[in-house]
Amino acid sequence: MGLLEGLSERVEVPEDVRDAGRRLDRFYVPARYPNGWESGSPHRYFGEEDADGAVRDPDAVLRFCEGLLAG
């Protein structure tokens, strides 16, 4: 999200792209470290909908950035 916030100082970043960045930020630490949650392992905190979003959201951010570079 920090990169998108910095970018928004120069161009308008659509809210759906910002939302995708926020959702992706949630995966950064807790999904990689067993002690990232108060109790239990990471797989107990993520479901199929989370997994689908983790695949879909980067595509939204990449399409936005590719559009900027192509323009």
Buried (B, 14 or more C-beta within 10 A) or exposed (E): BEEBEEBEEEEEBEEEBBEBBEBBEBBEEBBEEEEEEEEEEBEEEBEEEEEEBBEEBEEBBEEBBEEEEEE
